[in-house]
Amino acid sequence: MLKGQNGITLIALVITIIILLILAGITISLTLGEHGIINMGEKAGKNYVNAANYEYNALNKVESDANAFIYNVTH
């Protein structure tokens, strides 16, 4: 009777280890994979820098156009 209880415990341990290995594999692939969290963060950072540069250039153009308009109106 004791052997049956130990066998079930050992089987439960093996199943638990297998499930943990599967979860670890999924977690690693979601973190480091091609579409993982780290790559998506890097892409978001690059997109932010590009958007900031675009906005900076657009504001400079608006300022330049406004200055040209004011100069043309006053002269």
PDB file of N, CA, C, O and CB in Angstrom:
ATOM      1  N   MET A   1       0.813  -1.193   0.000  1.00  0.00           N
ATOM      2  CA  MET A   1       0.000   0.000   0.000  1.00  0.00           C
ATOM      3  C   MET A   1       0.862   1.266   0.000  1.00  0.00           C
ATOM      4  O   MET A   1       0.488   2.255  -0.631  1.00  0.00           O
ATOM      5  CB  MET A   1      -0.928  -0.007   1.199  1.00  0.00           C
ATOM      6  N   LEU A   2       1.968   1.259   0.670  1.00  0.00           N
ATOM      7  CA  LEU A   2       2.843   2.423   0.710  1.00  0.00           C
ATOM      8  C   LEU A   2       3.510   2.671  -0.635  1.00  0.00           C
ATOM      9  O   LEU A   2       3.736   3.821  -1.011  1.00  0.00           O
ATOM     10  CB  LEU A   2       3.897   2.249   1.787  1.00  0.00           C
ATOM     11  N   LYS A   3       3.831   1.594  -1.373  1.00  0.00           N
ATOM     12  CA  LYS A   3       4.480   1.774  -2.669  1.00  0.00           C
ATOM     13  C   LYS A   3       3.574   2.525  -3.635  1.00  0.00           C
ATOM     14  O   LYS A   3       4.051   3.366  -4.397  1.00  0.00           O
ATOM     15  CB  LYS A   3       4.874   0.420  -3.263  1.00  0.00           C
ATOM     16  N   GLY A   4       2.305   2.244  -3.617  1.00  0.00           N
ATOM     17  CA  GLY A   4       1.362   2.944  -4.492  1.00  0.00           C
ATOM     18  C   GLY A   4       1.313   4.424  -4.173  1.00  0.00           C
ATOM     19  O   GLY A   4       1.228   5.240  -5.090  1.00  0.00           O
ATOM     20  N   GLN A   5       1.363   4.793  -2.924  1.00  0.00           N
ATOM     21  CA  GLN A   5       1.325   6.207  -2.547  1.00  0.00           C
ATOM     22  C   GLN A   5       2.611   6.913  -2.963  1.00  0.00           C
ATOM     23  O   GLN A   5       2.566   8.055  -3.419  1.00  0.00           O
ATOM     24  CB  GLN A   5       1.106   6.355  -1.033  1.00  0.00           C
ATOM     25  N   ASN A   6       3.742   6.258  -2.814  1.00  0.00           N
ATOM     26  CA  ASN A   6       5.009   6.863  -3.242  1.00  0.00           C
ATOM     27  C   ASN A   6       5.050   7.018  -4.757  1.00  0.00           C
ATOM     28  O   ASN A   6       5.578   8.011  -5.258  1.00  0.00           O
ATOM     29  CB  ASN A   6       6.201   6.015  -2.766  1.00  0.00           C
ATOM     30  N   GLY A   7       4.502   6.053  -5.496  1.00  0.00           N
ATOM     31  CA  GLY A   7       4.481   6.130  -6.946  1.00  0.00           C
ATOM     32  C   GLY A   7       3.651   7.313  -7.427  1.00  0.00           C
ATOM     33  O   GLY A   7       4.053   8.009  -8.359  1.00  0.00           O
ATOM     34  N   ILE A   8       2.531   7.544  -6.823  1.00  0.00           N
ATOM     35  CA  ILE A   8       1.684   8.677  -7.202  1.00  0.00           C
ATOM     36  C   ILE A   8       2.411   9.983  -6.902  1.00  0.00           C
ATOM     37  O   ILE A   8       2.336  10.931  -7.684  1.00  0.00           O
ATOM     38  CB  ILE A   8       0.323   8.627  -6.454  1.00  0.00           C
ATOM     39  N   THR A   9       3.102  10.036  -5.789  1.00  0.00           N
ATOM     40  CA  THR A   9       3.854  11.238  -5.434  1.00  0.00           C
ATOM     41  C   THR A   9       4.969  11.494  -6.451  1.00  0.00           C
ATOM     42  O   THR A   9       5.195  12.638  -6.845  1.00  0.00           O
ATOM     43  CB  THR A   9       4.443  11.105  -4.014  1.00  0.00           C
ATOM     44  N   LEU A  10       5.655  10.454  -6.869  1.00  0.00           N
ATOM     45  CA  LEU A  10       6.724  10.597  -7.845  1.00  0.00           C
ATOM     46  C   LEU A  10       6.156  11.036  -9.202  1.00  0.00           C
ATOM     47  O   LEU A  10       6.738  11.887  -9.874  1.00  0.00           O
ATOM     48  CB  LEU A  10       7.502   9.273  -7.986  1.00  0.00           C
ATOM     49  N   ILE A  11       5.043  10.464  -9.593  1.00  0.00           N
ATOM     50  CA  ILE A  11       4.411  10.856 -10.849  1.00  0.00           C
ATOM     51  C   ILE A  11       3.964  12.318 -10.783  1.00  0.00           C
ATOM     52  O   ILE A  11       4.132  13.061 -11.751  1.00  0.00           O
ATOM     53  CB  ILE A  11       3.208   9.937 -11.160  1.00  0.00           C
ATOM     54  N   ALA A  12       3.404  12.729  -9.660  1.00  0.00           N
ATOM     55  CA  ALA A  12       2.983  14.118  -9.498  1.00  0.00           C
ATOM     56  C   ALA A  12       4.181  15.053  -9.584  1.00  0.00           C
ATOM     57  O   ALA A  12       4.081  16.131 -10.170  1.00  0.00           O
ATOM     58  CB  ALA A  12       2.254  14.309  -8.160  1.00  0.00           C
ATOM     59  N   LEU A  13       5.304  14.658  -9.013  1.00  0.00           N
ATOM     60  CA  LEU A  13       6.516  15.471  -9.073  1.00  0.00           C
ATOM     61  C   LEU A  13       7.012  15.604 -10.511  1.00  0.00           C
ATOM     62  O   LEU A  13       7.373  16.700 -10.942  1.00  0.00           O
ATOM     63  CB  LEU A  13       7.612  14.862  -8.187  1.00  0.00           C
ATOM     64  N   VAL A  14       7.034  14.505 -11.253  1.00  0.00           N
ATOM     65  CA  VAL A  14       7.494  14.541 -12.644  1.00  0.00           C
ATOM     66  C   VAL A  14       6.564  15.423 -13.488  1.00  0.00           C
ATOM     67  O   VAL A  14       7.035  16.223 -14.297  1.00  0.00           O
ATOM     68  CB  VAL A  14       7.559  13.104 -13.234  1.00  0.00           C
ATOM     69  N   ILE A  15       5.262  15.281 -13.303  1.00  0.00           N
ATOM     70  CA  ILE A  15       4.304  16.108 -14.048  1.00  0.00           C
ATOM     71  C   ILE A  15       4.488  17.578 -13.704  1.00  0.00           C
ATOM     72  O   ILE A  15       4.431  18.433 -14.588  1.00  0.00           O
ATOM     73  CB  ILE A  15       2.856  15.671 -13.749  1.00  0.00           C
ATOM     74  N   THR A  16       4.707  17.878 -12.443  1.00  0.00           N
ATOM     75  CA  THR A  16       4.933  19.263 -12.022  1.00  0.00           C
ATOM     76  C   THR A  16       6.189  19.846 -12.668  1.00  0.00           C
ATOM     77  O   THR A  16       6.185  20.990 -13.123  1.00  0.00           O
ATOM     78  CB  THR A  16       5.048  19.341 -10.497  1.00  0.00           C
ATOM     79  N   ILE A  17       7.249  19.063 -12.706  1.00  0.00           N
ATOM     80  CA  ILE A  17       8.503  19.531 -13.325  1.00  0.00           C
ATOM     81  C   ILE A  17       8.297  19.770 -14.816  1.00  0.00           C
ATOM     82  O   ILE A  17       8.787  20.761 -15.357  1.00  0.00           O
ATOM     83  CB  ILE A  17       9.647  18.505 -13.102  1.00  0.00           C
ATOM     84  N   ILE A  18       7.577  18.871 -15.484  1.00  0.00           N
ATOM     85  CA  ILE A  18       7.323  19.045 -16.918  1.00  0.00           C
ATOM     86  C   ILE A  18       6.513  20.316 -17.172  1.00  0.00           C
ATOM     87  O   ILE A  18       6.815  21.072 -18.094  1.00  0.00           O
ATOM     88  CB  ILE A  18       6.581  17.818 -17.490  1.00  0.00           C
ATOM     89  N   ILE A  19       5.499  20.548 -16.366  1.00  0.00           N
ATOM     90  CA  ILE A  19       4.681  21.758 -16.529  1.00  0.00           C
ATOM     91  C   ILE A  19       5.522  23.011 -16.287  1.00  0.00           C
ATOM     92  O   ILE A  19       5.390  23.993 -17.017  1.00  0.00           O
ATOM     93  CB  ILE A  19       3.470  21.733 -15.563  1.00  0.00           C
ATOM     94  N   LEU A  20       6.375  22.986 -15.279  1.00  0.00           N
ATOM     95  CA  LEU A  20       7.245  24.138 -15.011  1.00  0.00           C
ATOM     96  C   LEU A  20       8.209  24.389 -16.162  1.00  0.00           C
ATOM     97  O   LEU A  20       8.471  25.542 -16.504  1.00  0.00           O
ATOM     98  CB  LEU A  20       8.030  23.923 -13.715  1.00  0.00           C
ATOM     99  N   LEU A  21       8.745  23.323 -16.770  1.00  0.00           N
ATOM    100  CA  LEU A  21       9.641  23.490 -17.914  1.00  0.00           C
ATOM    101  C   LEU A  21       8.900  24.085 -19.111  1.00  0.00           C
ATOM    102  O   LEU A  21       9.441  24.935 -19.817  1.00  0.00           O
ATOM    103  CB  LEU A  21      10.273  22.145 -18.299  1.00  0.00           C
ATOM    104  N   ILE A  22       7.682  23.645 -19.335  1.00  0.00           N
ATOM    105  CA  ILE A  22       6.887  24.205 -20.432  1.00  0.00           C
ATOM    106  C   ILE A  22       6.615  25.685 -20.184  1.00  0.00           C
ATOM    107  O   ILE A  22       6.765  26.499 -21.095  1.00  0.00           O
ATOM    108  CB  ILE A  22       5.556  23.435 -20.592  1.00  0.00           C
ATOM    109  N   LEU A  23       6.222  26.039 -18.974  1.00  0.00           N
ATOM    110  CA  LEU A  23       5.957  27.445 -18.645  1.00  0.00           C
ATOM    111  C   LEU A  23       7.215  28.296 -18.764  1.00  0.00           C
ATOM    112  O   LEU A  23       7.157  29.436 -19.226  1.00  0.00           O
ATOM    113  CB  LEU A  23       5.387  27.561 -17.232  1.00  0.00           C
ATOM    114  N   ALA A  24       8.357  27.741 -18.347  1.00  0.00           N
ATOM    115  CA  ALA A  24       9.614  28.485 -18.468  1.00  0.00           C
ATOM    116  C   ALA A  24       9.953  28.727 -19.939  1.00  0.00           C
ATOM    117  O   ALA A  24      10.398  29.815 -20.304  1.00  0.00           O
ATOM    118  CB  ALA A  24      10.765  27.724 -17.771  1.00  0.00           C
ATOM    119  N   GLY A  25       9.744  27.724 -20.775  1.00  0.00           N
ATOM    120  CA  GLY A  25      10.004  27.889 -22.206  1.00  0.00           C
ATOM    121  C   GLY A  25       9.119  28.945 -22.832  1.00  0.00           C
ATOM    122  O   GLY A  25       9.583  29.750 -23.639  1.00  0.00           O
ATOM    123  N   ILE A  26       7.847  28.948 -22.466  1.00  0.00           N
ATOM    124  CA  ILE A  26       6.922  29.946 -22.988  1.00  0.00           C
ATOM    125  C   ILE A  26       7.327  31.346 -22.534  1.00  0.00           C
ATOM    126  O   ILE A  26       7.314  32.292 -23.322  1.00  0.00           O
ATOM    127  CB  ILE A  26       5.487  29.635 -22.539  1.00  0.00           C
ATOM    128  N   THR A  27       7.685  31.467 -21.266  1.00  0.00           N
ATOM    129  CA  THR A  27       8.083  32.766 -20.727  1.00  0.00           C
ATOM    130  C   THR A  27       9.337  33.301 -21.412  1.00  0.00           C
ATOM    131  O   THR A  27       9.413  34.484 -21.745  1.00  0.00           O
ATOM    132  CB  THR A  27       8.319  32.662 -19.226  1.00  0.00           C
ATOM    133  N   ILE A  28      10.301  32.440 -21.617  1.00  0.00           N
ATOM    134  CA  ILE A  28      11.544  32.868 -22.271  1.00  0.00           C
ATOM    135  C   ILE A  28      11.276  33.294 -23.708  1.00  0.00           C
ATOM    136  O   ILE A  28      11.813  34.301 -24.168  1.00  0.00           O
ATOM    137  CB  ILE A  28      12.590  31.739 -22.240  1.00  0.00           C
ATOM    138  N   SER A  29      10.445  32.528 -24.420  1.00  0.00           N
ATOM    139  CA  SER A  29      10.171  32.901 -25.812  1.00  0.00           C
ATOM    140  C   SER A  29       9.373  34.204 -25.892  1.00  0.00           C
ATOM    141  O   SER A  29       9.577  34.989 -26.818  1.00  0.00           O
ATOM    142  CB  SER A  29       9.405  31.773 -26.525  1.00  0.00           C
ATOM    143  N   LEU A  30       8.472  34.449 -24.942  1.00  0.00           N
ATOM    144  CA  LEU A  30       7.714  35.702 -24.952  1.00  0.00           C
ATOM    145  C   LEU A  30       8.596  36.896 -24.586  1.00  0.00           C
ATOM    146  O   LEU A  30       8.323  38.023 -25.001  1.00  0.00           O
ATOM    147  CB  LEU A  30       6.533  35.612 -23.983  1.00  0.00           C
ATOM    148  N   THR A  31       9.626  36.657 -23.831  1.00  0.00           N
ATOM    149  CA  THR A  31      10.514  37.745 -23.420  1.00  0.00           C
ATOM    150  C   THR A  31      11.592  38.019 -24.459  1.00  0.00           C
ATOM    151  O   THR A  31      11.849  39.175 -24.797  1.00  0.00           O
ATOM    152  CB  THR A  31      11.159  37.418 -22.084  1.00  0.00           C
ATOM    153  N   LEU A  32      12.221  36.974 -24.964  1.00  0.00           N
ATOM    154  CA  LEU A  32      13.382  37.156 -25.823  1.00  0.00           C
ATOM    155  C   LEU A  32      13.127  36.858 -27.290  1.00  0.00           C
ATOM    156  O   LEU A  32      14.022  37.052 -28.113  1.00  0.00           O
ATOM    157  CB  LEU A  32      14.484  36.301 -25.343  1.00  0.00           C
ATOM    158  N   GLY A  33      11.946  36.397 -27.640  1.00  0.00           N
ATOM    159  CA  GLY A  33      11.656  36.008 -29.019  1.00  0.00           C
ATOM    160  C   GLY A  33      11.625  37.186 -29.970  1.00  0.00           C
ATOM    161  O   GLY A  33      11.830  38.334 -29.576  1.00  0.00           O
ATOM    162  N   GLU A  34      11.364  36.875 -31.239  1.00  0.00           N
ATOM    163  CA  GLU A  34      11.351  37.910 -32.283  1.00  0.00           C
ATOM    164  C   GLU A  34      10.294  38.975 -31.989  1.00  0.00           C
ATOM    165  O   GLU A  34      10.525  40.160 -32.229  1.00  0.00           O
ATOM    166  CB  GLU A  34      11.089  37.277 -33.664  1.00  0.00           C
ATOM    167  N   HIS A  35       9.155  38.567 -31.480  1.00  0.00           N
ATOM    168  CA  HIS A  35       8.092  39.509 -31.127  1.00  0.00           C
ATOM    169  C   HIS A  35       7.972  39.609 -29.608  1.00  0.00           C
ATOM    170  O   HIS A  35       6.883  39.830 -29.077  1.00  0.00           O
ATOM    171  CB  HIS A  35       6.740  39.074 -31.752  1.00  0.00           C
ATOM    172  N   GLY A  36       9.089  39.445 -28.918  1.00  0.00           N
ATOM    173  CA  GLY A  36       9.091  39.461 -27.461  1.00  0.00           C
ATOM    174  C   GLY A  36       9.007  40.861 -26.884  1.00  0.00           C
ATOM    175  O   GLY A  36       9.056  41.862 -27.599  1.00  0.00           O
ATOM    176  N   ILE A  37       8.881  40.896 -25.583  1.00  0.00           N
ATOM    177  CA  ILE A  37       8.713  42.159 -24.870  1.00  0.00           C
ATOM    178  C   ILE A  37       9.929  43.066 -25.060  1.00  0.00           C
ATOM    179  O   ILE A  37       9.779  44.275 -25.237  1.00  0.00           O
ATOM    180  CB  ILE A  37       8.478  41.899 -23.379  1.00  0.00           C
ATOM    181  N   ILE A  38      11.109  42.497 -25.024  1.00  0.00           N
ATOM    182  CA  ILE A  38      12.326  43.316 -25.138  1.00  0.00           C
ATOM    183  C   ILE A  38      12.419  43.954 -26.520  1.00  0.00           C
ATOM    184  O   ILE A  38      12.707  45.145 -26.636  1.00  0.00           O
ATOM    185  CB  ILE A  38      13.586  42.463 -24.863  1.00  0.00           C
ATOM    186  N   ASN A  39      12.175  43.166 -27.570  1.00  0.00           N
ATOM    187  CA  ASN A  39      12.226  43.731 -28.933  1.00  0.00           C
ATOM    188  C   ASN A  39      11.140  44.771 -29.150  1.00  0.00           C
ATOM    189  O   ASN A  39      11.371  45.790 -29.800  1.00  0.00           O
ATOM    190  CB  ASN A  39      12.089  42.621 -29.977  1.00  0.00           C
ATOM    191  N   MET A  40       9.962  44.516 -28.611  1.00  0.00           N
ATOM    192  CA  MET A  40       8.877  45.492 -28.763  1.00  0.00           C
ATOM    193  C   MET A  40       9.219  46.793 -28.037  1.00  0.00           C
ATOM    194  O   MET A  40       8.886  47.875 -28.521  1.00  0.00           O
ATOM    195  CB  MET A  40       7.547  44.914 -28.226  1.00  0.00           C
ATOM    196  N   GLY A  41       9.878  46.700 -26.885  1.00  0.00           N
ATOM    197  CA  GLY A  41      10.303  47.894 -26.157  1.00  0.00           C
ATOM    198  C   GLY A  41      11.341  48.685 -26.932  1.00  0.00           C
ATOM    199  O   GLY A  41      11.296  49.914 -26.968  1.00  0.00           O
ATOM    200  N   GLU A  42      12.272  47.979 -27.548  1.00  0.00           N
ATOM    201  CA  GLU A  42      13.282  48.658 -28.354  1.00  0.00           C
ATOM    202  C   GLU A  42      12.640  49.372 -29.547  1.00  0.00           C
ATOM    203  O   GLU A  42      13.003  50.503 -29.869  1.00  0.00           O
ATOM    204  CB  GLU A  42      14.340  47.655 -28.842  1.00  0.00           C
ATOM    205  N   LYS A  43      11.685  48.706 -30.198  1.00  0.00           N
ATOM    206  CA  LYS A  43      10.993  49.328 -31.329  1.00  0.00           C
ATOM    207  C   LYS A  43      10.207  50.553 -30.871  1.00  0.00           C
ATOM    208  O   LYS A  43      10.183  51.573 -31.560  1.00  0.00           O
ATOM    209  CB  LYS A  43      10.051  48.315 -32.011  1.00  0.00           C
ATOM    210  N   ALA A  44       9.567  50.453 -29.713  1.00  0.00           N
ATOM    211  CA  ALA A  44       8.795  51.587 -29.189  1.00  0.00           C
ATOM    212  C   ALA A  44       9.718  52.766 -28.896  1.00  0.00           C
ATOM    213  O   ALA A  44       9.360  53.914 -29.159  1.00  0.00           O
ATOM    214  CB  ALA A  44       8.024  51.181 -27.911  1.00  0.00           C
ATOM    215  N   GLY A  45      10.898  52.491 -28.356  1.00  0.00           N
ATOM    216  CA  GLY A  45      11.859  53.558 -28.085  1.00  0.00           C
ATOM    217  C   GLY A  45      12.310  54.254 -29.360  1.00  0.00           C
ATOM    218  O   GLY A  45      12.418  55.480 -29.402  1.00  0.00           O
ATOM    219  N   LYS A  46      12.572  53.471 -30.396  1.00  0.00           N
ATOM    220  CA  LYS A  46      12.974  54.054 -31.681  1.00  0.00           C
ATOM    221  C   LYS A  46      11.836  54.875 -32.287  1.00  0.00           C
ATOM    222  O   LYS A  46      12.060  55.956 -32.831  1.00  0.00           O
ATOM    223  CB  LYS A  46      13.409  52.948 -32.663  1.00  0.00           C
ATOM    224  N   ASN A  47      10.617  54.351 -32.187  1.00  0.00           N
ATOM    225  CA  ASN A  47       9.465  55.095 -32.709  1.00  0.00           C
ATOM    226  C   ASN A  47       9.281  56.413 -31.966  1.00  0.00           C
ATOM    227  O   ASN A  47       8.921  57.422 -32.572  1.00  0.00           O
ATOM    228  CB  ASN A  47       8.188  54.251 -32.602  1.00  0.00           C
ATOM    229  N   TYR A  48       9.525  56.409 -30.667  1.00  0.00           N
ATOM    230  CA  TYR A  48       9.404  57.630 -29.872  1.00  0.00           C
ATOM    231  C   TYR A  48      10.421  58.670 -30.322  1.00  0.00           C
ATOM    232  O   TYR A  48      10.085  59.843 -30.482  1.00  0.00           O
ATOM    233  CB  TYR A  48       9.587  57.322 -28.380  1.00  0.00           C
ATOM    234  N   VAL A  49      11.657  58.244 -30.526  1.00  0.00           N
ATOM    235  CA  VAL A  49      12.708  59.170 -30.966  1.00  0.00           C
ATOM    236  C   VAL A  49      12.372  59.725 -32.347  1.00  0.00           C
ATOM    237  O   VAL A  49      12.540  60.920 -32.593  1.00  0.00           O
ATOM    238  CB  VAL A  49      14.089  58.464 -30.992  1.00  0.00           C
ATOM    239  N   ASN A  50      11.899  58.869 -33.247  1.00  0.00           N
ATOM    240  CA  ASN A  50      11.529  59.335 -34.585  1.00  0.00           C
ATOM    241  C   ASN A  50      10.378  60.332 -34.524  1.00  0.00           C
ATOM    242  O   ASN A  50      10.389  61.340 -35.230  1.00  0.00           O
ATOM    243  CB  ASN A  50      11.148  58.151 -35.476  1.00  0.00           C
ATOM    244  N   ALA A  51       9.393  60.055 -33.689  1.00  0.00           N
ATOM    245  CA  ALA A  51       8.249  60.974 -33.565  1.00  0.00           C
ATOM    246  C   ALA A  51       8.684  62.306 -32.960  1.00  0.00           C
ATOM    247  O   ALA A  51       8.204  63.361 -33.374  1.00  0.00           O
ATOM    248  CB  ALA A  51       7.138  60.342 -32.701  1.00  0.00           C
ATOM    249  N   ALA A  52       9.588  62.261 -31.985  1.00  0.00           N
ATOM    250  CA  ALA A  52      10.075  63.498 -31.373  1.00  0.00           C
ATOM    251  C   ALA A  52      10.844  64.331 -32.394  1.00  0.00           C
ATOM    252  O   ALA A  52      10.690  65.551 -32.444  1.00  0.00           O
ATOM    253  CB  ALA A  52      10.968  63.187 -30.156  1.00  0.00           C
ATOM    254  N   ASN A  53      11.666  63.678 -33.204  1.00  0.00           N
ATOM    255  CA  ASN A  53      12.409  64.410 -34.241  1.00  0.00           C
ATOM    256  C   ASN A  53      11.463  64.998 -35.289  1.00  0.00           C
ATOM    257  O   ASN A  53      11.660  66.127 -35.737  1.00  0.00           O
ATOM    258  CB  ASN A  53      13.434  63.482 -34.922  1.00  0.00           C
ATOM    259  N   TYR A  54      10.449  64.246 -35.675  1.00  0.00           N
ATOM    260  CA  TYR A  54       9.466  64.749 -36.636  1.00  0.00           C
ATOM    261  C   TYR A  54       8.745  65.972 -36.075  1.00  0.00           C
ATOM    262  O   TYR A  54       8.570  66.969 -36.775  1.00  0.00           O
ATOM    263  CB  TYR A  54       8.450  63.649 -36.996  1.00  0.00           C
ATOM    264  N   GLU A  55       8.331  65.894 -34.823  1.00  0.00           N
ATOM    265  CA  GLU A  55       7.632  67.017 -34.198  1.00  0.00           C
ATOM    266  C   GLU A  55       8.545  68.236 -34.088  1.00  0.00           C
ATOM    267  O   GLU A  55       8.113  69.361 -34.339  1.00  0.00           O
ATOM    268  CB  GLU A  55       7.114  66.620 -32.808  1.00  0.00           C
ATOM    269  N   TYR A  56       9.798  68.016 -33.717  1.00  0.00           N
ATOM    270  CA  TYR A  56      10.761  69.110 -33.620  1.00  0.00           C
ATOM    271  C   TYR A  56      10.922  69.809 -34.975  1.00  0.00           C
ATOM    272  O   TYR A  56      10.921  71.037 -35.054  1.00  0.00           O
ATOM    273  CB  TYR A  56      12.124  68.583 -33.122  1.00  0.00           C
ATOM    274  N   ASN A  57      11.061  69.014 -36.032  1.00  0.00           N
ATOM    275  CA  ASN A  57      11.217  69.592 -37.368  1.00  0.00           C
ATOM    276  C   ASN A  57       9.950  70.317 -37.811  1.00  0.00           C
ATOM    277  O   ASN A  57      10.028  71.376 -38.433  1.00  0.00           O
ATOM    278  CB  ASN A  57      11.574  68.501 -38.380  1.00  0.00           C
ATOM    279  N   ALA A  58       8.796  69.758 -37.497  1.00  0.00           N
ATOM    280  CA  ALA A  58       7.534  70.394 -37.879  1.00  0.00           C
ATOM    281  C   ALA A  58       7.364  71.727 -37.149  1.00  0.00           C
ATOM    282  O   ALA A  58       6.921  72.707 -37.748  1.00  0.00           O
ATOM    283  CB  ALA A  58       6.342  69.460 -37.572  1.00  0.00           C
ATOM    284  N   LEU A  59       7.709  71.771 -35.870  1.00  0.00           N
ATOM    285  CA  LEU A  59       7.596  73.021 -35.111  1.00  0.00           C
ATOM    286  C   LEU A  59       8.581  74.068 -35.626  1.00  0.00           C
ATOM    287  O   LEU A  59       8.252  75.253 -35.683  1.00  0.00           O
ATOM    288  CB  LEU A  59       7.838  72.764 -33.614  1.00  0.00           C
ATOM    289  N   ASN A  60       9.774  73.643 -35.999  1.00  0.00           N
ATOM    290  CA  ASN A  60      10.738  74.584 -36.571  1.00  0.00           C
ATOM    291  C   ASN A  60      10.230  75.160 -37.885  1.00  0.00           C
ATOM    292  O   ASN A  60      10.430  76.342 -38.163  1.00  0.00           O
ATOM    293  CB  ASN A  60      12.090  73.900 -36.788  1.00  0.00           C
ATOM    294  N   LYS A  61       9.562  74.320 -38.708  1.00  0.00           N
ATOM    295  CA  LYS A  61       9.013  74.812 -39.970  1.00  0.00           C
ATOM    296  C   LYS A  61       7.887  75.812 -39.709  1.00  0.00           C
ATOM    297  O   LYS A  61       7.802  76.835 -40.389  1.00  0.00           O
ATOM    298  CB  LYS A  61       8.499  73.639 -40.831  1.00  0.00           C
ATOM    299  N   VAL A  62       7.027  75.529 -38.736  1.00  0.00           N
ATOM    300  CA  VAL A  62       5.944  76.461 -38.413  1.00  0.00           C
ATOM    301  C   VAL A  62       6.528  77.780 -37.930  1.00  0.00           C
ATOM    302  O   VAL A  62       6.058  78.849 -38.319  1.00  0.00           O
ATOM    303  CB  VAL A  62       5.000  75.861 -37.342  1.00  0.00           C
ATOM    304  N   GLU A  63       7.548  77.710 -37.087  1.00  0.00           N
ATOM    305  CA  GLU A  63       8.183  78.935 -36.591  1.00  0.00           C
ATOM    306  C   GLU A  63       8.815  79.714 -37.739  1.00  0.00           C
ATOM    307  O   GLU A  63       8.701  80.938 -37.801  1.00  0.00           O
ATOM    308  CB  GLU A  63       9.246  78.602 -35.526  1.00  0.00           C
ATOM    309  N   SER A  64       9.472  79.013 -38.635  1.00  0.00           N
ATOM    310  CA  SER A  64      10.104  79.675 -39.771  1.00  0.00           C
ATOM    311  C   SER A  64       9.053  80.331 -40.667  1.00  0.00           C
ATOM    312  O   SER A  64       9.242  81.458 -41.126  1.00  0.00           O
ATOM    313  CB  SER A  64      10.941  78.670 -40.578  1.00  0.00           C
ATOM    314  N   ASP A  65       7.956  79.631 -40.912  1.00  0.00           N
ATOM    315  CA  ASP A  65       6.881  80.205 -41.736  1.00  0.00           C
ATOM    316  C   ASP A  65       6.257  81.420 -41.058  1.00  0.00           C
ATOM    317  O   ASP A  65       5.940  82.410 -41.717  1.00  0.00           O
ATOM    318  CB  ASP A  65       5.798  79.150 -42.017  1.00  0.00           C
ATOM    319  N   ALA A  66       6.082  81.341 -39.741  1.00  0.00           N
ATOM    320  CA  ALA A  66       5.501  82.466 -39.008  1.00  0.00           C
ATOM    321  C   ALA A  66       6.438  83.669 -39.057  1.00  0.00           C
ATOM    322  O   ALA A  66       5.984  84.796 -39.252  1.00  0.00           O
ATOM    323  CB  ALA A  66       5.210  82.070 -37.543  1.00  0.00           C
ATOM    324  N   ASN A  67       7.723  83.445 -38.884  1.00  0.00           N
ATOM    325  CA  ASN A  67       8.689  84.541 -38.947  1.00  0.00           C
ATOM    326  C   ASN A  67       8.727  85.161 -40.342  1.00  0.00           C
ATOM    327  O   ASN A  67       8.831  86.379 -40.482  1.00  0.00           O
ATOM    328  CB  ASN A  67      10.086  84.044 -38.552  1.00  0.00           C
ATOM    329  N   ALA A  68       8.641  84.320 -41.374  1.00  0.00           N
ATOM    330  CA  ALA A  68       8.632  84.838 -42.746  1.00  0.00           C
ATOM    331  C   ALA A  68       7.366  85.653 -43.001  1.00  0.00           C
ATOM    332  O   ALA A  68       7.425  86.688 -43.664  1.00  0.00           O
ATOM    333  CB  ALA A  68       8.736  83.681 -43.766  1.00  0.00           C
ATOM    334  N   PHE A  69       6.237  85.206 -42.490  1.00  0.00           N
ATOM    335  CA  PHE A  69       4.989  85.933 -42.655  1.00  0.00           C
ATOM    336  C   PHE A  69       5.053  87.283 -41.954  1.00  0.00           C
ATOM    337  O   PHE A  69       4.643  88.300 -42.513  1.00  0.00           O
ATOM    338  CB  PHE A  69       3.820  85.113 -42.119  1.00  0.00           C
ATOM    339  N   ILE A  70       5.569  87.286 -40.728  1.00  0.00           N
ATOM    340  CA  ILE A  70       5.671  88.547 -39.970  1.00  0.00           C
ATOM    341  C   ILE A  70       6.622  89.503 -40.679  1.00  0.00           C
ATOM    342  O   ILE A  70       6.355  90.702 -40.750  1.00  0.00           O
ATOM    343  CB  ILE A  70       6.157  88.284 -38.514  1.00  0.00           C
ATOM    344  N   TYR A  71       7.730  88.983 -41.204  1.00  0.00           N
ATOM    345  CA  TYR A  71       8.686  89.826 -41.921  1.00  0.00           C
ATOM    346  C   TYR A  71       8.037  90.426 -43.169  1.00  0.00           C
ATOM    347  O   TYR A  71       8.229  91.606 -43.462  1.00  0.00           O
ATOM    348  CB  TYR A  71       9.943  89.015 -42.307  1.00  0.00           C
ATOM    349  N   ASN A  72       7.271  89.618 -43.903  1.00  0.00           N
ATOM    350  CA  ASN A  72       6.612  90.108 -45.124  1.00  0.00           C
ATOM    351  C   ASN A  72       5.537  91.128 -44.801  1.00  0.00           C
ATOM    352  O   ASN A  72       5.333  92.064 -45.574  1.00  0.00           O
ATOM    353  CB  ASN A  72       6.001  88.945 -45.908  1.00  0.00           C
ATOM    354  N   VAL A  73       4.851  90.977 -43.691  1.00  0.00           N
ATOM    355  CA  VAL A  73       3.798  91.918 -43.331  1.00  0.00           C
ATOM    356  C   VAL A  73       4.398  93.258 -42.880  1.00  0.00           C
ATOM    357  O   VAL A  73       3.845  94.316 -43.182  1.00  0.00           O
ATOM    358  CB  VAL A  73       2.908  91.325 -42.219  1.00  0.00           C
ATOM    359  N   THR A  74       5.498  93.216 -42.177  1.00  0.00           N
ATOM    360  CA  THR A  74       6.090  94.456 -41.641  1.00  0.00           C
ATOM    361  C   THR A  74       6.945  95.184 -42.668  1.00  0.00           C
ATOM    362  O   THR A  74       7.245  96.361 -42.471  1.00  0.00           O
ATOM    363  CB  THR A  74       6.933  94.145 -40.416  1.00  0.00           C
ATOM    364  N   HIS A  75       7.343  94.544 -43.739  1.00  0.00           N
ATOM    365  CA  HIS A  75       8.198  95.221 -44.723  1.00  0.00           C
ATOM    366  C   HIS A  75       7.494  95.415 -46.002  1.00  0.00           C
ATOM    367  O   HIS A  75       8.063  95.968 -46.943  1.00  0.00           O
ATOM    368  CB  HIS A  75       9.459  94.459 -44.964  1.00  0.00           C
TER     369      HIS A  75
END
